[in-house]
């Protein structure tokens, strides 16, 4: 940590140039537990304070890496340039918490937390609830070191990442890298596999970043269809040896009903649905069950009602053939399924004859070659 209290009760920050000799001659104390602190002046980390060994504090103190300390310092300096009146590591007595930075942006008090270590869900929820109780808006910023990019526009996002996304005003993930002095903003996440997400990515140098835009404005998005079809292509060319239970169940069902191997799944089960993050199952699993239901009705020339499709989806959720990411609302599930149906209509696969009643507009033909299927993938997702 960068903040401490001197013997005469003055708040002292280890930001900016400091005389090492003077620091060594001064006693510093924790503003929370009042225990004396050590001043760390090593070469690996920025100068900082730390509790003495075997001393405990009444609030959770996480060990801070050099990466974390430098990132927090840079964010504090940046917020000063934004005229946000930042306070570094203030102790909020009413909730017994110590946010990394308090700042004023657009008339709101923000509790800015820079997180570079694993954080248990209960601790995350407790801190977030505490800030809200104190009338603050929590704004979590993740260290870029906690991200793993798997390919262009694709990132691995686990339950750890989703706790930040779910509490974000704009459902985005704001990250900061002190090495490149830049923010990384992931938004409009579309799942392909359970933890494998297409993301719209913005890289914003800290000198060009505006606090009001980062914290209160929705990110611009652009869908790169070549990156999405690239993920489908990797799936089709992959040797599918070790499959999860939900993927294997769908594989067997497609082979039984359509004599279709996994690599030849139809293009229509890889639709990039914005609201699809409600599903934990891969995109081709939940859409695969709906596709089979829709085409079965279509072959019988029966009306395809949205209410029936949604009910069919819920049936497979109940059977655990389709897995959900967590608690969900009927509205969220309905929106995801609706977006899928709308895409099929847009591409001419379905046609709406009455409100939320559809017919199969074209026969669902099985591609004779993998190359034909790959070409269909490419043409389908070009706007």
C-alpha positions as CSV (number, residue, x, y, z in Angstrom):
1,X,0.0,0.0,0.0
2,X,1.0,3.6,-0.6
3,X,-0.8,5.4,2.3
4,X,0.1,5.6,6.0
5,X,-0.3,8.0,8.9
6,X,2.7,9.7,10.7
7,X,3.1,10.0,14.4
8,X,1.4,13.4,14.4
9,X,-1.6,12.0,12.6
10,X,-0.9,13.3,9.1
11,X,-1.8,11.2,6.1
12,X,1.3,10.4,4.0
13,X,1.4,9.0,0.5
14,X,4.4,7.3,-1.1
15,X,3.7,8.8,-4.5
16,X,6.3,10.9,-6.3
17,X,9.9,11.6,-5.3
18,X,10.8,10.9,-1.7
19,X,14.0,11.2,0.3
20,X,15.0,7.6,1.3
21,X,16.9,8.9,4.3
22,X,13.9,10.8,5.6
23,X,11.6,7.9,5.0
24,X,13.9,5.6,7.1
25,X,13.9,8.1,10.0
26,X,10.1,8.5,10.1
27,X,7.7,6.2,11.8
28,X,4.5,5.3,9.9
29,X,1.3,3.7,11.1
30,X,-1.6,1.9,9.5
31,X,-4.7,4.2,9.4
32,X,-6.9,1.2,10.1
33,X,-5.3,-0.9,12.9
34,X,-2.8,1.8,14.0
35,X,0.1,-0.7,14.0
36,X,3.5,0.5,12.9
37,X,4.4,-0.2,9.3
38,X,7.6,-1.1,7.5
39,X,8.7,1.1,4.6
40,X,9.8,-1.1,1.7
41,X,12.4,0.6,-0.5
42,X,13.6,-2.3,-2.6
43,X,14.5,-2.1,-6.3
44,X,11.9,-4.7,-7.5
45,X,8.8,-2.8,-6.4
46,X,7.8,0.8,-6.1
47,X,8.3,2.1,-2.5
48,X,5.4,1.0,-0.4
49,X,4.2,0.3,3.1
50,X,3.6,-3.1,4.6
51,X,2.5,-4.5,7.9
52,X,5.2,-6.1,10.0
53,X,5.5,-9.8,10.1
54,X,2.9,-11.7,12.2
55,X,0.7,-8.5,12.4
56,X,-2.9,-8.7,11.3
57,X,-5.2,-5.9,10.3
58,X,-9.0,-5.6,10.7
59,X,-9.5,-5.4,7.0
60,X,-8.3,-7.8,4.3
61,X,-4.9,-6.8,3.0
62,X,-3.8,-8.6,-0.1
63,X,-0.1,-8.9,-1.0
64,X,0.5,-6.5,-3.8
65,X,2.9,-7.4,-6.6
66,X,5.1,-4.9,-8.4
67,X,2.7,-5.0,-11.3
68,X,-0.3,-4.1,-9.0
69,X,1.5,-1.3,-7.1
70,X,2.7,0.3,-10.3
71,X,-0.7,0.0,-12.0
72,X,-2.5,1.5,-8.9
73,X,0.0,4.4,-8.9
74,X,-0.5,5.1,-12.6
75,X,-4.3,5.0,-12.2
76,X,-4.1,7.5,-9.3
77,X,-1.9,9.9,-11.3
78,X,-4.3,9.5,-14.3
79,X,-7.4,10.4,-12.2
80,X,-5.6,13.5,-11.0
81,X,-5.1,14.6,-14.6
82,X,-8.9,14.0,-15.0
83,X,-9.6,16.5,-12.2
84,X,-11.4,13.7,-10.4
85,X,-10.0,14.7,-6.9
86,X,-8.7,11.2,-6.2
87,X,-8.0,9.9,-2.7
88,X,-5.4,7.1,-2.5
89,X,-6.4,4.2,-0.2
90,X,-8.7,6.1,2.1
91,X,-10.2,4.1,5.0
92,X,-14.0,4.3,4.9
93,X,-14.9,3.7,8.6
94,X,-18.7,3.1,8.1
95,X,-18.1,0.0,6.0
96,X,-14.6,-0.8,7.3
97,X,-13.2,-0.9,3.8
98,X,-10.3,0.7,2.0
99,X,-10.7,1.1,-1.8
100,X,-7.6,1.6,-3.9
101,X,-8.8,5.0,-5.0
102,X,-11.9,7.2,-4.4
103,X,-12.7,9.6,-7.2
104,X,-15.3,12.1,-8.3
105,X,-16.5,11.6,-11.9
106,X,-19.7,13.2,-13.3
107,X,-20.8,14.1,-9.8
108,X,-20.5,10.5,-8.6
109,X,-18.2,9.1,-6.0
110,X,-16.4,6.1,-7.5
111,X,-14.6,3.4,-5.5
112,X,-12.0,2.4,-8.0
113,X,-10.5,-1.1,-7.3
114,X,-7.5,-2.4,-9.3
115,X,-7.5,-6.2,-9.1
116,X,-4.5,-8.2,-10.1
117,X,-5.0,-11.3,-7.9
118,X,-7.6,-14.0,-7.7
119,X,-10.6,-12.8,-5.6
120,X,-13.1,-15.2,-4.0
121,X,-16.7,-14.5,-5.0
122,X,-17.8,-13.9,-1.4
123,X,-15.1,-11.3,-0.9
124,X,-15.9,-9.6,-4.2
125,X,-19.6,-9.5,-3.3
126,X,-18.9,-8.2,0.2
127,X,-16.7,-5.3,-1.1
128,X,-19.0,-4.4,-3.9
129,X,-22.0,-4.3,-1.5
130,X,-20.1,-2.3,1.0
131,X,-19.2,0.4,-1.5
132,X,-22.9,0.6,-2.6
133,X,-24.0,0.8,1.0
134,X,-21.7,3.8,1.5
135,X,-23.3,5.5,-1.6
136,X,-20.3,4.9,-3.9
137,X,-20.3,3.4,-7.3
138,X,-17.9,0.4,-7.5
139,X,-15.6,0.4,-10.6
140,X,-13.4,-2.6,-10.8
141,X,-10.4,-2.5,-13.1
142,X,-8.7,-5.8,-13.8
143,X,-4.9,-6.1,-14.4
144,X,-4.3,-7.1,-18.1
145,X,-2.0,-9.8,-16.7
146,X,-5.2,-11.7,-15.6
147,X,-6.4,-12.0,-19.2
148,X,-5.5,-14.7,-21.7
149,X,-6.0,-14.1,-25.4
150,X,-6.4,-17.3,-27.4
151,X,-6.6,-15.8,-30.9
152,X,-7.5,-12.6,-32.6
153,X,-10.6,-11.2,-30.8
154,X,-11.0,-14.3,-28.6
155,X,-10.3,-14.4,-24.9
156,X,-10.7,-17.0,-22.1
157,X,-13.2,-15.6,-19.6
158,X,-13.9,-17.6,-16.5
159,X,-16.3,-17.1,-13.6
160,X,-13.6,-14.9,-12.0
161,X,-14.0,-12.5,-15.0
162,X,-17.7,-12.7,-15.1
163,X,-18.2,-11.3,-11.6
164,X,-16.6,-8.1,-12.8
165,X,-18.6,-8.0,-16.0
166,X,-21.9,-8.6,-14.2
167,X,-21.4,-5.7,-11.9
168,X,-20.3,-3.3,-14.7
169,X,-22.8,-0.7,-15.8
170,X,-22.2,-1.5,-19.4
171,X,-21.5,-5.2,-19.1
172,X,-17.9,-4.7,-20.2
173,X,-14.5,-5.7,-18.7
174,X,-12.2,-2.8,-18.1
175,X,-8.5,-3.7,-17.7
176,X,-5.3,-1.8,-17.3
177,X,-1.7,-2.6,-18.1
178,X,1.0,-0.5,-16.3
179,X,3.7,-1.8,-18.7
180,X,2.0,-0.5,-21.9
181,X,0.3,2.4,-20.0
182,X,-3.0,1.6,-21.7
183,X,-6.5,0.4,-20.9
184,X,-8.0,-2.6,-22.6
185,X,-11.8,-2.7,-22.8
186,X,-13.6,-5.9,-23.7
187,X,-17.3,-5.6,-24.6
188,X,-20.1,-7.4,-26.4
189,X,-18.8,-10.8,-25.4
190,X,-20.2,-13.6,-27.5
191,X,-19.4,-17.2,-26.3
192,X,-18.2,-19.9,-28.6
193,X,-17.1,-22.5,-26.0
194,X,-17.9,-22.3,-22.3
195,X,-14.9,-20.0,-21.5
196,X,-13.9,-19.0,-25.0
197,X,-15.4,-15.7,-26.0
198,X,-15.4,-13.4,-29.0
199,X,-14.9,-9.8,-27.7
200,X,-15.0,-6.4,-29.2
201,X,-11.7,-4.9,-28.1
202,X,-10.6,-1.3,-27.5
203,X,-7.0,-0.4,-26.6
204,X,-6.9,3.1,-25.1
205,X,-3.6,4.8,-24.2
206,X,-3.9,6.3,-20.7
207,X,-3.0,9.7,-22.0
208,X,-6.0,9.6,-24.3
209,X,-8.4,8.0,-21.9
210,X,-11.3,10.1,-20.5
211,X,-12.7,8.9,-17.2
212,X,-16.3,9.8,-18.1
213,X,-16.2,7.7,-21.2
214,X,-14.5,4.7,-19.6
215,X,-16.8,4.6,-16.6
216,X,-20.1,5.8,-17.9
217,X,-20.3,5.4,-21.7
218,X,-21.1,2.2,-23.5
219,X,-18.2,1.0,-25.7
220,X,-18.4,1.1,-29.5
221,X,-18.5,-2.4,-31.0
222,X,-17.6,-3.9,-34.3
223,X,-18.1,-7.5,-35.2
224,X,-15.2,-9.1,-37.2
225,X,-16.9,-11.9,-39.1
226,X,-13.5,-13.3,-40.2
227,X,-12.5,-13.9,-36.6
228,X,-15.8,-15.7,-35.8
229,X,-15.6,-17.9,-39.0
230,X,-12.0,-18.6,-38.1
231,X,-13.2,-20.1,-34.8
232,X,-15.7,-22.2,-36.7
233,X,-13.0,-23.3,-39.1
234,X,-10.7,-24.4,-36.2
235,X,-13.6,-26.4,-34.8
236,X,-14.3,-28.1,-38.1
237,X,-10.7,-29.1,-38.6
238,X,-10.2,-30.2,-35.0
239,X,-9.9,-33.9,-34.1
240,X,-12.6,-34.3,-31.5
241,X,-11.3,-36.9,-29.1
242,X,-12.1,-35.7,-25.6
243,X,-15.6,-34.3,-25.4
244,X,-17.6,-32.9,-22.5
245,X,-20.9,-34.7,-21.7
246,X,-23.1,-32.0,-23.3
247,X,-21.1,-31.9,-26.5
248,X,-21.0,-35.7,-26.8
249,X,-24.8,-36.0,-26.2
250,X,-25.4,-33.5,-29.1
251,X,-22.9,-35.4,-31.3
252,X,-24.8,-38.6,-30.9
253,X,-28.1,-37.0,-31.5
254,X,-27.0,-35.3,-34.7
255,X,-25.6,-38.5,-36.0
256,X,-28.7,-40.5,-35.1
257,X,-31.2,-38.0,-36.6
258,X,-29.2,-36.4,-39.4
259,X,-26.3,-38.8,-40.0
260,X,-24.1,-35.7,-39.5
261,X,-20.6,-35.9,-37.8
262,X,-19.6,-33.2,-35.4
263,X,-17.2,-31.5,-37.8
264,X,-20.1,-31.2,-40.3
265,X,-22.6,-29.5,-38.0
266,X,-24.7,-27.0,-40.0
267,X,-23.6,-23.3,-40.2
268,X,-26.9,-22.4,-38.5
269,X,-25.7,-23.7,-35.1
270,X,-22.8,-21.3,-35.0
271,X,-24.8,-18.0,-34.9
272,X,-23.0,-15.2,-32.9
273,X,-25.8,-14.2,-30.4
274,X,-25.1,-11.1,-28.4
275,X,-27.2,-12.4,-25.4
276,X,-25.8,-15.9,-25.7
277,X,-23.6,-15.5,-22.6
278,X,-26.6,-16.8,-20.6
279,X,-25.6,-20.3,-21.8
280,X,-22.6,-22.1,-20.4
281,X,-22.9,-24.8,-23.1
282,X,-21.0,-24.0,-26.3
283,X,-22.8,-22.1,-29.0
284,X,-23.3,-25.1,-31.2
285,X,-24.8,-27.2,-28.4
286,X,-27.7,-25.0,-27.3
287,X,-28.3,-23.9,-30.9
288,X,-28.0,-27.5,-32.1
289,X,-31.0,-28.6,-30.0
290,X,-33.1,-25.7,-31.2
291,X,-32.0,-26.4,-34.8
292,X,-33.1,-30.0,-34.7
293,X,-36.5,-29.0,-33.1
294,X,-37.0,-26.3,-35.8
295,X,-36.1,-28.5,-38.7
296,X,-38.2,-31.4,-37.4
297,X,-41.3,-29.2,-37.4
298,X,-40.3,-27.7,-40.8
299,X,-40.1,-31.2,-42.4
300,X,-43.6,-31.9,-41.1
301,X,-44.8,-28.5,-42.5
302,X,-46.0,-27.7,-39.0
303,X,-46.0,-24.1,-37.7
304,X,-42.8,-23.2,-35.8
305,X,-43.9,-21.1,-32.9
306,X,-41.4,-19.0,-30.8
307,X,-43.2,-20.1,-27.6
308,X,-42.6,-23.8,-28.5
309,X,-38.9,-23.2,-29.3
310,X,-38.4,-21.4,-26.0
311,X,-40.2,-24.2,-24.2
312,X,-38.1,-26.8,-26.0
313,X,-35.0,-24.9,-24.8
314,X,-36.2,-24.9,-21.2
315,X,-36.9,-28.7,-21.5
316,X,-33.3,-29.3,-22.4
317,X,-32.1,-27.0,-19.6
318,X,-34.2,-29.1,-17.2
319,X,-32.6,-32.3,-18.6
320,X,-29.1,-30.7,-18.2
321,X,-28.5,-31.1,-21.9
322,X,-28.1,-27.3,-22.1
323,X,-26.2,-25.8,-19.3
324,X,-26.6,-22.2,-18.0
325,X,-23.9,-19.9,-16.8
326,X,-25.6,-19.1,-13.6
327,X,-28.9,-17.7,-12.3
328,X,-31.0,-16.4,-15.2
329,X,-34.2,-14.6,-15.8
330,X,-36.9,-15.7,-18.2
331,X,-36.4,-12.4,-20.1
332,X,-32.7,-13.0,-20.6
333,X,-33.2,-16.5,-21.9
334,X,-36.0,-15.4,-24.1
335,X,-33.9,-12.6,-25.6
336,X,-31.1,-15.0,-26.4
337,X,-33.4,-17.4,-28.2
338,X,-35.2,-14.6,-30.0
339,X,-31.9,-13.2,-31.3
340,X,-31.1,-16.6,-32.7
341,X,-34.4,-16.9,-34.5
342,X,-34.1,-13.4,-35.8
343,X,-30.7,-14.2,-37.4
344,X,-32.2,-17.3,-39.1
345,X,-34.9,-15.1,-40.5
346,X,-32.5,-12.5,-41.6
347,X,-30.5,-15.1,-43.5
348,X,-33.6,-16.6,-45.1
349,X,-33.5,-19.9,-43.3
350,X,-36.8,-19.1,-41.6
351,X,-39.7,-16.9,-42.6
352,X,-42.1,-15.2,-40.2
353,X,-45.8,-15.7,-41.4
354,X,-47.5,-14.3,-38.3
355,X,-46.1,-12.7,-35.1
356,X,-43.6,-15.2,-33.7
357,X,-44.8,-18.0,-36.0
358,X,-42.4,-19.2,-38.7
359,X,-42.0,-21.7,-41.5
360,X,-38.9,-23.3,-42.8
361,X,-38.0,-21.2,-45.8
362,X,-35.5,-23.5,-47.4
363,X,-34.7,-27.2,-46.9
364,X,-31.8,-27.9,-44.5
365,X,-29.4,-29.7,-46.8
366,X,-26.4,-31.5,-45.5
367,X,-23.2,-30.3,-47.2
368,X,-21.4,-32.9,-49.2
369,X,-17.9,-31.7,-48.5
370,X,-16.1,-29.9,-45.7
371,X,-15.0,-27.2,-48.1
372,X,-18.6,-26.5,-49.2
373,X,-19.5,-26.1,-45.6
374,X,-16.5,-23.7,-44.9
375,X,-17.6,-21.6,-47.8
376,X,-21.1,-21.5,-46.5
377,X,-19.8,-20.4,-43.1
378,X,-17.9,-17.5,-44.6
379,X,-20.8,-16.2,-46.7
380,X,-23.4,-16.6,-43.9
381,X,-21.7,-14.2,-41.4
382,X,-20.7,-11.5,-43.8
383,X,-23.0,-8.5,-43.2
